[in-house]
Amino acid sequence: LAQTRWVEAMVCYCASFAGDLFDGYFARKLQQHSTFGMVLDMITDRIATTGLLSILCILYPPYAPIFVALQGLDLSSHWYHMYSTATAGGHHKSDATLAHRNMILRVYY
């Protein structure tokens, strides 16, 4: 789909991103979040990002090493952040958890 109908593929990817954004926002706002949901959200986000970067590897082979490196960075950095906040007893996007974190993490999350 991404090679022949890239507009539809981008629409699907952006719709997935928007759905994830609103889902997380309302789950936190309505106090409907759980550890399972937090982990599941991270896993689905990583699958979507890995899928996008894998497609980019196919479309732009000369840049494949960069995309593979970005996949590794994405997976490892999110796992580390998620694990460190979960073991500390916080939510990875809460203001209290992010208060003492790096400025880049506070802006990103």
ABEGO torsion letter per residue (X at the ends): XAAABAAAAAAAAAAAAAAAAAAAAAAAAAGABBAAAAAAAAAAAAAAAAAAAAAAAAABAAAAAAAAAAAAAAAAAAAAAAAAAAAAGBBAABAAAAAABBAAAAAAX
